[in-house]
């Protein structure tokens, strides 16, 4: 409690009231002398589970993100589910580099874009590859990274 008061420059009463609010909202759990994040908040869901969570919001963010994609540009798309929602709506021609099996699959039917899938060891739970001994070259392209992470407390 003393650390919270010192860190945020608040009284013990203010800290106590804030802790009560955070625990009531489920954003924290009370511990002896302070608070901690609940274990459930620390879990990162598997890709397929994340794809279902907040899907309407991800579709809207994906639609807005399309304004950043320029025709014939070179981009790196990560394995985020929000990027997948954007790719489903994409209608521009671009050079896409990704380590995401899902992004590559979604773009596989798009004759306009060229897709470069980075190799490596496949992470099954989150559906992306990460470098092992494989060389991940972008063939001299300068890539514009595009990634989002959507995390909210409902």
C-alpha positions in Angstrom: 0.0 0.0 0.0 2.8 2.4 0.9 4.4 1.8 -2.6 1.1 2.7 -4.3 0.7 5.9 -2.2 4.3 6.9 -2.9 4.2 6.0 -6.6 1.0 7.8 -7.4 1.3 10.6 -4.8 -2.1 9.7 -3.1 -3.3 9.2 0.4 -3.9 5.7 1.9 -7.7 6.4 1.8 -7.5 7.3 -1.9 -5.4 4.2 -2.7 -7.9 2.0 -0.7 -10.9 3.5 -2.6 -9.2 3.0 -6.0 -8.2 -0.6 -5.1 -11.9 -1.3 -4.1 -13.0 0.1 -7.5 -10.5 -2.0 -9.4 -11.4 -5.2 -7.6 -15.1 -4.6 -8.1 -14.5 -4.1 -11.9 -12.5 -7.3 -12.0 -9.4 -5.5 -13.2 -7.4 -6.5 -10.1 -7.4 -8.8 -7.1 -6.7 -7.7 -3.6 -3.6 -9.0 -1.9 -2.1 -8.4 1.5 -0.9 -4.8 1.3 -1.9 -4.1 -2.3 -3.3 -5.5 -5.6 -2.3 -7.8 -8.4 -3.5 -8.6 -11.9 -5.9 -11.6 -11.9 -4.5 -14.7 -13.6 -7.3 -14.7 -16.2 -6.1 -11.3 -17.4 -2.6 -12.5 -18.0 -3.6 -15.4 -20.3 -3.1 -14.9 -24.0 -5.8 -16.8 -25.9 -5.0 -19.0 -28.8 -5.4 -17.5 -32.3 -8.8 -19.1 -33.0 -10.2 -18.0 -29.7 -8.9 -14.4 -30.2 -10.5 -14.4 -33.7 -13.9 -14.7 -32.1 -13.3 -12.2 -29.3 -14.4 -8.6 -30.2 -14.8 -9.6 -33.9 -17.1 -6.7 -34.8 -14.6 -4.2 -33.3 -11.7 -5.9 -35.2 -13.7 -5.7 -38.5 -14.2 -2.0 -37.9 -10.5 -1.4 -37.1 -9.5 -3.5 -40.1 -11.7 -1.3 -42.4 -10.1 1.9 -41.0 -6.6 0.4 -41.3 -7.1 -0.2 -45.0 -6.5 3.6 -45.6 -2.9 2.9 -44.6 -2.4 0.4 -47.4 -1.2 2.0 -50.6 -1.4 0.3 -54.0 1.9 -1.5 -54.9 3.3 -0.9 -51.4 5.4 -3.4 -49.4 4.1 -4.4 -46.0 4.8 -6.9 -43.2 1.6 -8.2 -41.7 1.9 -9.9 -38.3 -0.3 -12.8 -37.1 -2.8 -10.6 -35.2 -6.5 -11.4 -35.6 -7.2 -7.7 -36.3 -4.8 -7.9 -39.3 -6.7 -10.9 -40.5 -10.0 -9.0 -40.3 -8.3 -6.2 -42.4 -6.9 -8.6 -45.0 -10.4 -10.1 -45.6 -11.5 -6.6 -46.7 -8.4 -5.7 -48.7 -8.8 -4.8 -52.4 -5.5 -3.2 -53.2 -2.4 -4.7 -55.0 0.5 -5.0 -52.6 3.6 -7.0 -51.7 2.8 -8.7 -48.4 5.4 -10.4 -46.2 4.1 -12.4 -43.3 4.8 -15.2 -40.9 1.1 -15.8 -40.4 -0.4 -18.9 -42.1 -3.8 -17.3 -41.9 -2.8 -14.1 -43.6 -1.1 -16.0 -46.4 -4.1 -18.2 -46.8 -6.5 -15.3 -46.9 -4.4 -13.6 -49.6 -3.9 -16.8 -51.6 -7.0 -16.2 -53.7 -6.0 -12.6 -54.3 -4.3 -12.4 -57.7 -3.5 -8.7 -57.2 -1.2 -9.1 -54.2 2.0 -11.0 -54.0 2.5 -13.0 -50.8 5.8 -13.9 -49.2 5.6 -16.3 -46.3 8.5 -16.3 -43.9 9.6 -19.8 -42.9 10.7 -21.3 -39.7 9.2 -23.3 -36.9 5.3 -23.3 -37.0 3.7 -22.3 -33.7 0.4 -24.3 -33.9 -1.5 -22.6 -31.1 -1.1 -19.1 -32.5 -0.7 -20.1 -36.2 2.5 -18.3 -37.2 6.1 -19.3 -37.9 9.1 -18.0 -36.2 12.7 -18.2 -37.4 14.7 -21.3 -36.6 17.6 -21.7 -38.9 15.6 -20.5 -41.8 16.8 -17.2 -43.3 14.0 -14.6 -43.4 14.9 -12.3 -46.3 12.7 -9.6 -47.7 14.5 -9.7 -51.0 15.7 -6.1 -50.8 12.2 -4.6 -50.1 11.7 -1.9 -47.6 8.8 -3.1 -45.5 6.2 -1.0 -43.8 5.2 -3.0 -40.7 1.5 -3.1 -39.9 0.3 -4.6 -36.7 -2.4 -4.1 -34.1 -3.2 -5.6 -30.8 -6.7 -5.1 -29.5 -7.1 -5.7 -25.8 -10.0 -4.4 -23.8 -11.8 -5.1 -20.6 -15.5 -5.6 -21.0 
